[in-house]
Amino acid sequence: LVGIAMIRVMGAIMTGIIMAGRTGAAFAAELGTMQVNEEIDALQTLGGSAMELLVLPRRIALALMMPLLTLYASLMGVLGGMFVSVTTFDIGVVEYLHRTREAVDIRHFVVGVINAAVYGILVAIAGCYHGIKCGRSSSAVGAAATSAVVSGILLIVIATAFLTVIYNVLGV
């Protein structure tokens, strides 16, 4: 149960929430500061696209890194479950690993990686959106960072519900 839950859903959700708090806020603060300093206006005046040069690289980076971070978080969750099982429930390490390997299928990994990539894209979009739409004051940068975190977490919860329904319909 721990292996399936961590690899399929919980690793991606925990990583997504951490990344929303850390990276989503950083994206919003960085782009918000650029907005305050009128750097985005200067970029657009020179003919550059803020979406192509500032938003797209952040979105791609987070979409690529989230699955790797999720695999690490899932491994740590499974090892944490093993620690609790061995110390509290008197289950052997070999037995725990054998049962976990028996229960976890490749489709669980695929679901977890897909979830992680979707969450990464959503966190990046929330952070960049609030950063680009930031006002022209330092307090607006703080509000944008806070809004990016809240929006990122909310989008993760909503996406989890939609993805769960889709996986149910597909029988995955």
N, C-alpha and C positions, 0 to 999 in steps of 0.2 A: 504493500500500500504506500509506504513512504517513497519507494523508488518510482512508482508510476506517478504519484502526485507531484514529486519534485521535478521529474524529467518532463512530464507532459505540460504542467501548468504553473506550479508554484515557483519554480526557478525563474521562469520568464516574468512572472508577476512581481516577484521580489526585486529582481534586477531592474525591471521597468520602473518601479516606484523609486528605487535608489537613483536611477539615472534621471528621472524626472526632477528629483530634488537637487541633484548635483549638476547634471549637464543641461537640463532644460532651463534651469535658473541661470546658468552661466551663459547660455546662448542668448537669453533675453537680456541679461545685463550687458553683455558685450555689444549686441546690436543696439540696445537702448542707449548706451554710451556713445556709440557711433551716431545715433540719431541726435543726441544732445549736442555733440560736437559738429554737427552738420556734415559729417563725412559721407553719409549716404546721399545727401543732396549733391555733394561735390562729385561723387561717383556717377550719379545719374546725369549731371551736367556734362561730364566728359563722355557720355554715351554708353556707360556701362550699365548693366542690368543688375540690380541688387539681388534679384531672385537667382540669377545664374551664378554670380560671383560670391554671394554671401550665404544664401539659403541652401542651394543645391549641394555644395560640398559638405555642409553640416549634416544634411539629411542622409546623404550617402554614407558618410562616416559612421553615423549612429546606427543605420540599418545594417551595416556590415559588422560592427563591433558587438552589437547586442546579442547575436547568437553565440559568439565566443564567450562573452561574459556570462550568459545564461548557462552554457555548458559547465563553466566553472562553478557557478552558484548551485547548480543541480548536483554536481559531484560533492560539493561541501555539504549539501542537505542530506544526501544519501549517507555520507560518512558520519554526519551527526546522528542520523537515525540508527546507524550501526552502533555508535557509541552508547546511545540510550538503550538499545536492545541488549547489548552485551552487559552493561553495568546494572540495568534495572530489571530486565526480564530474563536474565541468565540464558540468553541465546548465544551460541557460539559464533565467532566471526565467520568461519567457513560456511556454516549453515545460513547465516544472514546473507552473505554474498551469493551463495548458490540460489537461494529463494528469490533474491532480487534479480539476478540474471535470468532466472526462469520466468519471472513475471513481466519484466520490461522487454518490450519488443521494439523493433526499429521504427515502427509507426509512431510510438510515443516520442522518440527523438525528433522525428520529422515534425510532429505537431508542436513540440517545444521550440524548435528552431523557427518555424513559421510564425508562431506567436511572438517570439522575441524580435524578429525582423519587423513585424507589424507594429509592435510597441515602440521600437526604436524610431520608426518613421513618425509615429504619432507624437512622441516626446519632442522630436526635432521640429516638427511642424508647430507644435504649441509654443515651444521656446522661441523659435524664429518669428512666428506671428506676433507674439506679444512684444518682442524686441523691436520689430519693424514698426509696429503701431504705437510705440512708446511716445510719450509727450516729450517736451523739451526742457525738463527739469530733473534734478537729481532724485527728487522724491518719486517722479514718474518712473525712473529706472528701477527703484525698489519695488514699486507697485507692479511693474511689468514682470519682474522676476518672481514675485509672489503669485501673480496670476498665471504665469507659465507653469509653475509647479502644480497648482490646483487643477489647471486645465489638463496637464499631462496625466495626472493621476485619474482624473475623471474619464479621459479618453481611454485609458488602459482598462478601466472597469467596464465601460461600454463595449469596447472592442472584445473583451473577454466573453461577454454575454453573446455577442454576435458570432464570434468564432466558435463558441461552444455549440450554438444552434447549428451552424454550418457543418461542424464535425459530426454532430448527431444525425443530421439529414444524410450526410455522405457515408455514415456508418464507420467512421474512423475512430 
